Amino acid sequence: MAGLVAIHQPNFFPWLGYFEKIRRADTLILLDAVAYPRAGSGGMGSWCNRVRLAVQGEARWVTCPLQHMRFGAPIGTVQIDDSQPWRKKLLRTLEANYRRAPRFENGMTLLKPLILEPEGSLATFNLRAIKTIAAHLGLSTRFVLQSSLQYSGMATDLLVTLVKAVNGSAYLSGDGAAGYQRDELFGENGLGLVKLGFVQQVYGEPSRFIPGLSVIDYLMWDGRPLAQAGKSS
């Protein structure tokens, strides 16, 4: 029994709210078979390939460049563009902006091999980083790829079929789902619905804290394992 199931795209070094989902869930399904989410007019930027870090005291985007893809291409087919030296650039950004953070050395020991991992698949790269960081933070959630399951439908119907595909009993909904998610479908299909309700706490030095940054920021300034208490089903 999968118990409480969360579902999310495999994001690029995601923020702590993402890891709160992992902490709360018994199973996390990674959406690798849905269309790659594009931001803006024809752009390829999304949380799958970019995230914000503290750069010169402000929240700024860092990006993993991607090879050109057709519109609607599944996330699992998207390839990283390593013709650009983005890996070394990211490491230089971390060195320049976090070298005075109290957990810098420990953070870099964890992150450097993940960033330099010569993996061409964006989904595989992201999943490896997510799983490694989750384990480092003391989380033991089971990870399942959407592409390994039998599923159907779109939007909320897809979520319902995925939860049932892993024999889950309830769905853990993110905080941004209001307005497009049909909550009643979970109950109609015999599933519970749990709202995440994540409130980010200040960590590190309060004067330099910026909410919503990559987990990288947390690893540099705090890095303690996330509490296991409160896991619900």
C-alpha positions in Angstrom: 0.0 0.0 0.0 1.5 3.3 -1.1 -0.5 5.3 1.6 -0.2 9.0 1.0 0.9 9.8 -2.6 2.4 13.0 -3.9 2.8 13.7 -7.6 5.2 16.3 -9.1 7.4 17.1 -12.1 11.1 16.3 -11.6 12.3 19.8 -10.8 15.8 21.3 -10.9 17.2 21.5 -7.4 13.8 22.4 -6.1 12.8 24.5 -3.1 12.1 23.3 0.4 8.3 23.1 -0.2 9.1 20.3 -2.7 11.0 18.4 -0.1 8.2 18.9 2.4 6.0 17.0 -0.1 8.6 14.2 -0.1 8.8 14.3 3.7 5.0 14.0 4.1 4.4 11.4 1.3 4.9 7.7 1.4 5.3 7.7 -2.4 6.3 10.4 -4.8 5.3 9.9 -8.5 7.5 11.9 -10.9 5.7 13.1 -14.0 8.1 12.2 -16.7 5.5 11.4 -19.4 3.6 14.7 -19.4 4.5 17.5 -21.8 7.4 19.7 -20.8 6.0 22.9 -19.2 7.1 26.0 -21.1 7.1 29.5 -19.6 6.5 32.6 -21.6 6.1 32.9 -25.4 7.9 29.9 -26.9 10.4 29.8 -24.0 11.8 26.6 -22.5 12.3 27.8 -19.0 10.4 26.1 -16.2 11.0 24.8 -12.7 12.2 21.7 -14.4 15.4 23.4 -15.6 15.8 26.5 -13.5 15.5 27.7 -9.9 16.4 30.7 -7.8 19.5 31.2 -5.7 20.8 34.1 -3.6 23.1 35.9 -5.9 24.6 39.1 -4.6 21.9 39.2 -1.9 19.0 38.9 -4.3 16.9 36.0 -5.6 18.1 35.3 -9.2 17.5 32.5 -11.7 20.1 29.8 -12.4 19.4 27.7 -15.4 20.3 24.3 -16.9 20.2 24.9 -20.7 18.2 22.5 -22.9 18.5 21.2 -26.4 15.7 22.3 -28.7 12.6 20.2 -28.4 9.3 19.9 -30.2 6.3 21.5 -28.5 4.6 19.0 -26.3 7.6 16.7 -25.9 7.4 14.6 -22.7 9.6 15.7 -19.9 11.4 12.3 -20.0 12.7 13.0 -23.5 14.2 16.4 -22.9 18.0 16.6 -23.2 20.4 18.9 -21.4 22.5 21.2 -23.7 26.1 20.6 -22.6 27.5 22.6 -25.4 27.2 25.4 -22.8 29.5 25.3 -19.8 26.6 25.7 -17.4 27.9 23.1 -14.8 31.1 25.0 -14.2 29.2 28.3 -14.2 26.8 27.0 -11.5 29.7 25.9 -9.4 31.4 29.3 -9.7 28.1 30.9 -8.7 27.9 28.8 -5.6 31.5 29.5 -4.7 31.1 33.3 -5.2 27.8 33.6 -3.3 27.9 30.9 -0.6 31.6 30.5 0.4 30.9 32.3 3.7 27.9 30.2 4.6 28.5 28.0 7.6 27.7 24.7 5.7 29.4 25.6 2.5 32.0 22.8 2.5 29.5 20.1 3.4 27.1 21.5 0.9 29.6 21.5 -1.9 30.7 17.9 -1.0 27.1 16.8 -1.7 26.3 19.1 -4.6 29.4 19.1 -6.7 29.2 15.5 -7.9 25.5 16.0 -8.7 26.1 19.1 -10.7 29.1 17.5 -12.6 27.2 14.2 -13.2 27.6 13.7 -17.0 23.9 12.9 -17.6 22.1 14.1 -20.7 18.5 13.4 -19.7 17.1 16.3 -17.7 14.6 14.0 -15.9 17.2 11.5 -14.9 19.6 14.3 -13.8 16.9 15.9 -11.7 15.7 12.7 -10.2 19.2 11.6 -9.1 19.7 15.0 -7.4 16.3 14.9 -5.7 16.8 11.4 -4.4 20.4 12.1 -3.2 19.4 15.3 -1.4 16.3 13.7 0.1 18.4 10.8 1.5 20.9 13.4 2.9 18.0 15.1 4.6 16.8 11.9 6.2 13.8 11.2 4.0 12.9 7.7 2.9 10.0 8.2 0.5 9.5 5.8 -2.4 10.1 7.3 -5.8 8.1 6.0 -8.9 8.3 7.3 -12.5 4.9 8.0 -14.2 6.2 6.2 -17.3 6.5 2.9 -15.3 2.8 2.9 -14.5 -0.6 2.3 -16.2 -2.5 5.6 -16.3 -5.1 7.6 -18.3 -6.8 10.9 -18.4 -5.6 14.5 -18.0 -5.5 17.0 -15.2 -7.2 15.7 -12.0 -8.3 12.5 -13.7 -4.7 11.8 -14.4 -3.8 12.3 -10.7 -6.6 10.0 -9.6 -5.4 7.2 -11.9 -1.8 7.6 -10.8 -2.6 7.4 -7.1 -4.7 4.3 -7.8 -1.9 2.8 -10.0 0.4 2.6 -6.9 -2.5 1.5 -4.6 -2.4 4.8 -2.8 -5.1 5.7 -0.2 -4.9 9.5 -0.4 -3.4 12.3 -2.5 -1.2 15.0 -1.1 -2.1 18.2 -2.9 0.3 21.1 -3.3 -0.7 24.6 -2.2 -1.0 26.0 -5.7 -3.7 23.6 -7.0 -6.7 25.7 -6.1 -8.6 26.9 -9.2 -7.7 24.0 -11.5 -7.9 20.8 -9.4 -11.3 19.1 -9.1 -11.0 18.0 -5.4 -14.3 16.1 -5.5 -12.9 13.5 -7.9 -10.7 12.0 -5.2 -13.6 11.3 -2.9 -15.7 10.0 -5.7 -12.9 7.5 -6.5 -12.5 6.4 -2.8 -9.4 8.4 -2.2 -8.6 10.8 0.6 -7.3 14.3 -0.1 -4.6 16.0 2.1 -3.5 19.6 1.6 0.2 20.3 2.1 -0.2 23.7 3.8 3.6 24.3 3.8 4.8 27.5 5.5 8.5 28.1 5.1 10.4 28.8 8.2 13.4 31.2 8.4 16.8 29.4 8.5 20.3 30.6 8.7 20.9 34.3 9.3 17.5 36.1 9.4 18.9 39.2 7.8 19.9 37.4 4.6 17.0 34.9 4.4 15.1 34.9 1.1 12.0 32.6 0.9 11.4 30.3 -2.0 15.0 29.6 -3.0 16.5 26.3 -4.1 17.2 23.6 -1.5 20.8 24.5 -2.3 20.4 27.6 -0.2 19.2 25.5 2.8 22.1 23.1 2.4 24.6 25.9 2.6 23.0 27.7 5.6 21.5 25.0 7.6 21.5 21.5 6.1 20.1 19.6 9.1 17.9 16.5 8.4 14.2 17.4 8.0 12.1 16.1 10.9 10.2 12.9 10.3 7.4 13.7 12.7 4.0 14.5 11.3 4.0 12.1 8.4 0.4 11.5 7.7 -1.7 9.1 5.6 
